[in-house]
Amino acid sequence: MASITKAMCVALIAAVLVAAAAPPAEAGLGCGQVVSYLSSCLPYVTNRGPLGRCCGGVSGLYGAARNTPDRQAACTCLKSLAGSYSGINLNKAAGLPKQCGVNIPYKISPTTDCAKVR
């Protein structure tokens, strides 16, 4: 339980840092919201639990990212989170959309070029 709490703190700190460093944009979707949608995925992508309610969050995030700036903001946040926490299984993170039946236009990876997301 302590390790999940620590992981959540790391993810939230990373989200705050990304949000603070990001220039103002047209996106209405912030990194804090992305983290909120996907917090239920943390046990799964850190190999500490089942998929559980994660797909509800993935679907919710997909619905919230309605335009290009929102999709790019979500991508940037996910990219940052995927690269900032060493305990994340990147294959599981990248496979979440397919696992949940959602088709997003980019791969969840620290190497994704979010500027190309439309």
ChimeraX attribute file (.defattr): number of C-alpha atoms within 10 A of each C-alpha:
attribute: neighborCount
match mode: 1-to-1
recipient: residues
	/A:1	7
	/A:2	7
	/A:3	10
	/A:4	13
	/A:5	10
	/A:6	11
	/A:7	20
	/A:8	17
	/A:9	12
	/A:10	15
	/A:11	21
	/A:12	18
	/A:13	14
	/A:14	21
	/A:15	23
	/A:16	16
	/A:17	13
	/A:18	18
	/A:19	17
	/A:20	11
	/A:21	9
	/A:22	14
	/A:23	8
	/A:24	8
	/A:25	10
	/A:26	11
	/A:27	16
	/A:28	14
	/A:29	20
	/A:30	18
	/A:31	25
	/A:32	19
	/A:33	16
	/A:34	23
	/A:35	23
	/A:36	13
	/A:37	20
	/A:38	20
	/A:39	18
	/A:40	20
	/A:41	23
	/A:42	23
	/A:43	19
	/A:44	19
	/A:45	23
	/A:46	19
	/A:47	13
	/A:48	12
	/A:49	11
	/A:50	14
	/A:51	18
	/A:52	11
	/A:53	13
	/A:54	22
	/A:55	21
	/A:56	15
	/A:57	19
	/A:58	24
	/A:59	17
	/A:60	14
	/A:61	21
	/A:62	19
	/A:63	11
	/A:64	17
	/A:65	20
	/A:66	13
	/A:67	15
	/A:68	15
	/A:69	18
	/A:70	22
	/A:71	25
	/A:72	21
	/A:73	26
	/A:74	27
	/A:75	27
	/A:76	24
	/A:77	27
	/A:78	24
	/A:79	19
	/A:80	22
	/A:81	24
	/A:82	22
	/A:83	16
	/A:84	15
	/A:85	14
	/A:86	11
	/A:87	13
	/A:88	19
	/A:89	15
	/A:90	17
	/A:91	11
	/A:92	17
	/A:93	20
	/A:94	16
	/A:95	13
	/A:96	23
	/A:97	20
	/A:98	11
	/A:99	15
	/A:100	15
	/A:101	11
	/A:102	14
	/A:103	12
	/A:104	16
	/A:105	12
	/A:106	17
	/A:107	19
	/A:108	26
	/A:109	19
	/A:110	17
	/A:111	11
	/A:112	16
	/A:113	14
	/A:114	19
	/A:115	13
	/A:116	10
	/A:117	19
	/A:118	12
